Amino acid sequence: MIIASGTSSRHVNGLTRRLKENLHANGVKGISIEGADQCDWVVLDAGDVIVHLFRPEVREFYNIEKMWCERPPSSDSPLEPTTDNAQI
């Protein structure tokens, strides 16, 4: 997964088009693109690679990087790790 930002909707649109062209030129088929109408947040699914392209304000608002943070942002977060011996 790749997360990147453009400086504006126009820049995100240009990044999306160029990335699609380069992937296609390198033989990647079945590329899906969502969000290209507004170019606030574009998701490009190239099979083994998924690319998220954001305008900076939208990236900050959604903050999807928090899904991979090592520990929750606050100590009273409901995502605290448990120490019970339950098996998954």
C-alpha positions as CSV (number, residue, x, y, z in Angstrom):
1,M,0.0,0.0,0.0
2,I,1.3,3.4,-1.0
3,I,-0.1,6.7,0.5
4,A,0.9,9.9,-1.2
5,S,-0.3,13.5,-1.4
6,G,-0.6,15.9,-4.3
7,T,-0.7,19.7,-3.7
8,S,-4.1,20.2,-5.2
9,S,-7.0,18.3,-7.0
10,R,-5.3,19.1,-10.3
11,H,-2.0,17.6,-9.1
12,V,-3.8,14.5,-7.7
13,N,-5.5,14.1,-11.1
14,G,-2.1,14.4,-12.9
15,L,-0.5,11.8,-10.5
16,T,-3.4,9.4,-11.1
17,R,-3.2,9.7,-14.9
18,R,0.6,9.3,-14.9
19,L,0.6,6.4,-12.5
20,K,-2.1,4.6,-14.5
21,E,-0.1,5.2,-17.8
22,N,3.1,3.9,-16.2
23,L,1.5,0.8,-14.7
24,H,-0.2,0.0,-18.0
25,A,3.0,0.5,-19.9
26,N,4.7,-2.0,-17.6
27,G,2.0,-4.7,-18.3
28,V,-0.2,-4.2,-15.3
29,K,-3.8,-5.0,-16.3
30,G,-7.1,-4.6,-14.6
31,I,-6.3,-1.3,-12.8
32,S,-9.3,0.1,-10.9
33,I,-9.6,3.8,-10.0
34,E,-12.1,5.3,-7.5
35,G,-12.5,9.0,-6.7
36,A,-11.0,10.4,-9.9
37,D,-14.1,12.6,-10.4
38,Q,-13.2,15.0,-7.6
39,C,-9.6,14.1,-7.0
40,D,-9.8,14.7,-3.2
41,W,-8.9,11.1,-2.4
42,V,-8.1,8.7,-5.3
43,V,-7.7,5.0,-4.8
44,L,-5.8,3.1,-7.5
45,D,-6.0,-0.6,-7.2
46,A,-3.4,-2.4,-9.3
47,G,-3.8,-5.8,-7.8
48,D,-0.8,-6.4,-5.6
49,V,-0.4,-2.6,-5.0
50,I,-3.0,-0.2,-3.8
51,V,-2.2,3.5,-4.0
52,H,-4.0,6.2,-2.1
53,L,-3.5,9.7,-3.5
54,F,-4.8,12.6,-1.4
55,R,-5.1,16.4,-1.3
56,P,-3.2,17.4,1.9
57,E,-6.3,18.5,3.8
58,V,-8.2,15.3,3.0
59,R,-5.2,13.2,4.0
60,E,-5.0,15.0,7.3
61,F,-8.7,14.6,7.9
62,Y,-8.9,10.9,7.3
63,N,-5.4,10.1,8.7
64,I,-5.5,6.5,7.4
65,E,-1.9,6.1,8.6
66,K,-3.2,5.7,12.1
67,M,-4.3,2.2,11.2
68,W,-0.6,1.2,11.4
69,C,0.5,3.1,14.4
70,E,2.4,1.2,17.0
71,R,0.3,2.3,20.0
72,P,-3.0,4.2,20.2
73,P,-2.8,8.0,20.2
74,S,-4.3,8.4,23.7
75,S,-4.1,6.2,26.8
76,D,-7.9,6.1,27.1
77,S,-8.4,4.7,23.6
78,P,-10.6,1.6,23.3
79,L,-7.9,0.1,21.1
80,E,-5.6,-0.7,24.0
81,P,-4.0,-4.2,23.7
82,T,-5.4,-6.8,26.0
83,T,-3.3,-9.1,28.1
84,D,-5.8,-12.0,28.5
85,N,-4.8,-15.4,27.3
86,A,-7.7,-15.8,24.8
87,Q,-6.6,-17.6,21.6
88,I,-7.6,-16.2,18.3
